[in-house]
Amino acid sequence: MKTALQIDLTFDQIVSIVKQLSAQEKLMLSKELEKEAIDSKLTRLLKNFKTNDLDLKTINEEVEIVRQEIYAKQ
């Protein structure tokens, strides 16, 4: 049987708890925090670039135009 609890902690209390962890546990915590930061940054980046105006046909047309320009210069 599991019970979910919610505890209100201040930042200073969290820092105090973290200081009690072993070096290995601090490293594991650091890696988890890094993953979370990377995930949130990636999510924000993907949201910024999301568009419904761009489809595969448009991309292929642009690629073909650039290819023709490159071949013309050679």
C-alpha positions as CSV (number, residue, x, y, z in Angstrom):
1,M,0.0,0.0,0.0
2,K,1.4,3.4,-1.0
3,T,0.4,6.7,0.4
4,A,1.1,10.0,-1.4
5,L,2.3,12.8,0.8
6,Q,2.9,16.5,-0.1
7,I,5.4,18.4,2.0
8,D,6.0,22.1,1.8
9,L,9.8,22.7,2.0
10,T,11.8,25.9,1.6
11,F,14.7,26.1,-0.7
12,D,17.1,26.2,2.3
13,Q,15.5,23.0,3.7
14,I,16.0,21.3,0.4
15,V,19.7,22.4,0.3
16,S,20.1,21.1,3.8
17,I,18.7,17.7,2.8
18,V,20.9,17.5,-0.3
19,K,24.0,18.2,1.8
20,Q,23.2,15.1,3.7
21,L,23.3,12.9,0.6
22,S,26.4,10.9,-0.3
23,A,28.6,12.0,-3.1
24,Q,27.2,9.3,-5.4
25,E,23.6,10.4,-4.5
26,K,24.5,14.0,-5.2
27,L,25.9,13.1,-8.6
28,M,22.7,11.1,-9.4
29,L,20.5,14.1,-8.3
30,S,22.7,16.4,-10.4
31,K,22.2,14.2,-13.5
32,E,18.4,14.1,-12.9
33,L,18.2,17.9,-12.6
34,E,20.3,18.2,-15.8
35,K,18.0,15.9,-17.7
36,E,15.0,17.9,-16.6
37,A,16.6,21.2,-17.7
38,I,17.5,19.7,-21.1
39,D,14.0,18.3,-21.5
40,S,12.3,21.6,-20.8
41,K,14.7,23.5,-23.1
42,L,14.1,21.0,-25.9
43,T,10.3,21.2,-25.4
44,R,10.4,25.0,-25.5
45,L,12.6,24.9,-28.7
46,L,10.3,22.5,-30.4
47,K,7.3,24.6,-29.6
48,N,9.0,27.7,-31.1
49,F,9.7,25.9,-34.4
50,K,6.4,24.1,-34.7
51,T,4.4,25.2,-37.8
52,N,1.6,23.9,-39.9
53,D,2.7,26.0,-42.9
54,L,5.5,23.7,-43.9
55,D,5.0,20.4,-45.5
56,L,7.2,17.8,-47.2
57,K,6.3,19.0,-50.7
58,T,7.5,22.6,-49.9
59,I,10.7,21.3,-48.4
60,N,11.4,19.1,-51.4
61,E,10.8,22.0,-53.8
62,E,13.2,24.3,-51.8
63,V,15.8,21.5,-51.8
64,E,15.5,21.1,-55.5
65,I,15.9,24.9,-56.1
66,V,19.1,25.0,-54.0
67,R,20.5,21.9,-55.8
68,Q,19.9,23.5,-59.1
69,E,21.7,26.7,-57.9
70,I,24.6,24.7,-56.7
71,Y,24.9,22.7,-59.9
72,A,24.7,25.9,-62.0
73,K,27.7,27.4,-60.1
74,Q,29.9,24.4,-60.9
